Amino acid sequence: IKRIDYRFERNTMGGLTGHKGSIGVRLQLKSPYSIVFVDSHFMHGPEHYRRRVEQYHTKHIVHVSDGQK
């Protein structure tokens, strides 16, 4: 592994708590390849369906830089 980059975003209470959110982690290998993991923890239950979809569509900022200047 040549480099590890990550980015996270908190979803609850304006980002004040960290029990719901998303994280992206990229492992840049010594070869030209990278492995990326993305995980999200949204509100559960059918009563929160619309809020969950809204969180999914607004959390596209969970990305990692390509490291190039």
TORMAR-440161 format. One record per residue: x negated, y negated, z negated of N, C-alpha, C in turn. Coordinates in nm, 3 decimals, decimal comma, always signed. Each point is the difference from the previous one (the first is absolute). Layout:
X | Y | Z | X | Y | Z | X | Y | Z
...
***
This chain:
-0,085 | +0,118 | +0,000 | +0,085 | -0,118 | +0,000 | -0,090 | -0,124 | +0,000
+0,026 | -0,086 | +0,096 | -0,080 | -0,122 | +0,016 | +0,057 | -0,117 | -0,079
+0,135 | -0,007 | -0,004 | +0,064 | -0,115 | -0,065 | +0,142 | +0,038 | -0,041
+0,048 | -0,058 | -0,111 | +0,137 | +0,018 | -0,045 | +0,065 | -0,137 | -0,013
+0,113 | -0,017 | +0,066 | +0,077 | -0,124 | -0,008 | +0,139 | +0,034 | -0,051
+0,062 | -0,094 | -0,073 | +0,136 | +0,024 | -0,047 | +0,075 | -0,131 | -0,010
+0,130 | +0,013 | -0,003 | +0,090 | -0,115 | -0,017 | +0,125 | +0,050 | -0,069
+0,053 | -0,077 | -0,095 | +0,123 | +0,039 | -0,066 | +0,094 | -0,118 | -0,010
+0,127 | +0,031 | -0,015 | +0,104 | -0,103 | -0,012 | +0,101 | +0,047 | -0,103
+0,026 | -0,085 | -0,098 | +0,101 | +0,031 | -0,103 | +0,136 | -0,050 | +0,046
+0,105 | +0,078 | -0,028 | +0,133 | -0,034 | +0,048 | +0,093 | -0,054 | -0,107
-0,021 | +0,029 | -0,124 | +0,099 | -0,032 | -0,102 | -0,029 | -0,131 | -0,073
+0,105 | -0,068 | -0,033 | -0,006 | -0,125 | -0,078 | -0,100 | -0,099 | +0,058
+0,003 | -0,018 | +0,131 | -0,089 | -0,096 | +0,064 | -0,147 | +0,038 | -0,008
-0,028 | +0,128 | -0,016 | -0,138 | +0,047 | -0,008 | -0,057 | +0,000 | -0,140
+0,082 | -0,030 | -0,101 | -0,050 | -0,007 | -0,138 | -0,026 | +0,137 | -0,061
+0,077 | +0,100 | +0,043 | -0,021 | +0,134 | -0,053 | -0,054 | +0,088 | +0,110
-0,064 | +0,107 | -0,037 | -0,063 | +0,086 | +0,100 | +0,059 | +0,137 | +0,014
+0,124 | +0,020 | -0,046 | +0,055 | +0,136 | +0,006 | +0,072 | +0,032 | +0,130
+0,016 | -0,094 | +0,090 | +0,053 | +0,024 | +0,135 | -0,088 | -0,076 | +0,097
-0,026 | +0,059 | +0,116 | -0,081 | -0,071 | +0,098 | -0,058 | +0,093 | +0,105
-0,101 | -0,050 | +0,070 | -0,063 | +0,073 | +0,108 | -0,151 | -0,017 | -0,008
-0,071 | +0,101 | +0,048 | -0,146 | -0,006 | +0,006 | -0,047 | +0,064 | +0,130
-0,102 | -0,058 | +0,058 | -0,067 | +0,057 | +0,117 | -0,148 | +0,013 | -0,029
-0,057 | +0,116 | +0,033 | -0,143 | +0,026 | -0,023 | -0,059 | +0,052 | +0,130
-0,112 | -0,060 | +0,039 | -0,070 | +0,048 | +0,119 | -0,139 | +0,049 | -0,037
-0,032 | +0,120 | +0,041 | -0,133 | +0,056 | -0,018 | -0,070 | -0,007 | +0,135
-0,099 | -0,086 | +0,011 | -0,074 | -0,012 | +0,125 | -0,116 | +0,099 | -0,007
+0,000 | +0,092 | +0,093 | -0,103 | +0,103 | +0,003 | -0,125 | -0,050 | +0,072
-0,110 | +0,073 | -0,013 | -0,124 | -0,040 | +0,068 | +0,015 | +0,013 | +0,151
+0,090 | +0,083 | +0,044 | +0,030 | +0,011 | +0,142 | +0,092 | -0,116 | +0,037
+0,044 | -0,012 | +0,124 | +0,088 | -0,112 | +0,037 | +0,145 | +0,018 | -0,047
+0,026 | +0,098 | -0,084 | +0,136 | +0,030 | -0,043 | +0,028 | -0,049 | -0,141
+0,129 | -0,024 | -0,028 | +0,047 | -0,037 | -0,133 | +0,121 | +0,085 | -0,035
+0,023 | +0,017 | -0,129 | +0,119 | +0,068 | -0,050 | +0,077 | -0,103 | -0,083
+0,129 | -0,012 | +0,025 | +0,083 | -0,099 | -0,069 | +0,112 | +0,072 | -0,074
+0,021 | -0,039 | -0,127 | +0,108 | +0,050 | -0,082 | +0,089 | -0,118 | -0,038
+0,130 | +0,017 | +0,013 | +0,096 | -0,102 | -0,040 | +0,106 | +0,066 | -0,086
+0,032 | -0,063 | -0,113 | +0,102 | +0,054 | -0,089 | +0,084 | -0,115 | -0,052
+0,130 | +0,024 | -0,014 | +0,091 | -0,101 | -0,053 | +0,093 | +0,062 | -0,102
+0,032 | -0,077 | -0,101 | +0,093 | +0,042 | -0,104 | +0,108 | -0,108 | -0,011
+0,116 | +0,029 | +0,056 | +0,110 | -0,096 | +0,004 | +0,108 | +0,041 | -0,100
+0,099 | -0,085 | -0,015 | +0,114 | +0,027 | -0,087 | +0,073 | +0,125 | +0,050
+0,044 | +0,084 | -0,093 | +0,065 | +0,125 | +0,037 | +0,151 | -0,009 | -0,012
+0,067 | +0,099 | +0,055 | +0,144 | +0,010 | -0,013 | +0,075 | -0,062 | +0,116
+0,117 | +0,055 | +0,031 | +0,078 | -0,052 | +0,112 | +0,047 | -0,143 | -0,020
+0,018 | -0,044 | -0,123 | +0,046 | -0,137 | -0,025 | -0,106 | -0,105 | +0,035
-0,125 | +0,042 | +0,015 | -0,110 | -0,093 | +0,032 | -0,048 | +0,015 | +0,143
+0,079 | +0,066 | +0,085 | -0,043 | +0,026 | +0,138 | -0,037 | -0,128 | +0,074
+0,087 | -0,100 | -0,003 | -0,027 | -0,125 | +0,075 | -0,126 | -0,069 | -0,051
-0,019 | -0,004 | -0,130 | -0,120 | -0,063 | -0,058 | -0,126 | +0,077 | +0,041
+0,008 | +0,132 | +0,002 | -0,113 | +0,083 | +0,040 | -0,038 | -0,027 | +0,146
+0,097 | -0,008 | +0,088 | -0,026 | -0,030 | +0,141 | -0,061 | -0,139 | +0,013
+0,052 | -0,096 | -0,075 | -0,055 | -0,136 | +0,002 | -0,145 | +0,000 | -0,045
-0,033 | +0,071 | -0,107 | -0,137 | +0,008 | -0,048 | -0,090 | +0,062 | +0,106
+0,048 | +0,104 | +0,064 | -0,080 | +0,066 | +0,103 | -0,034 | -0,097 | +0,113
+0,097 | -0,074 | +0,046 | -0,021 | -0,089 | +0,114 | -0,078 | -0,126 | -0,036
-0,006 | -0,039 | -0,125 | -0,073 | -0,121 | -0,037 | -0,140 | +0,029 | -0,053
-0,038 | +0,124 | -0,017 | -0,129 | +0,033 | -0,059 | -0,104 | +0,042 | +0,104
+0,005 | -0,059 | +0,118 | -0,097 | +0,031 | +0,103 | -0,135 | -0,065 | -0,028
-0,014 | -0,073 | -0,110 | -0,127 | -0,064 | -0,031 | -0,097 | +0,096 | -0,066
+0,042 | +0,123 | -0,025 | -0,090 | +0,099 | -0,057 | -0,085 | +0,056 | +0,114
-0,108 | -0,067 | +0,026 | -0,093 | +0,043 | +0,105 | -0,141 | -0,027 | -0,049
-0,095 | +0,064 | +0,064 | -0,140 | -0,023 | -0,035 | -0,072 | -0,061 | +0,119
-0,096 | -0,082 | -0,029 | -0,077 | -0,068 | +0,104 | -0,085 | +0,100 | +0,076
-0,031 | -0,032 | +0,124 | -0,087 | +0,089 | +0,076 | -0,148 | -0,025 | -0,031
-0,030 | -0,100 | -0,083 | -0,135 | -0,026 | -0,044 | -0,087 | -0,074 | +0,101
+0,055 | -0,036 | +0,114 | -0,078 | -0,069 | +0,102 | +0,018 | -0,150 | -0,015
-0,104 | -0,073 | +0,023 | +0,002 | -0,146 | -0,010 | +0,025 | -0,061 | +0,136
***
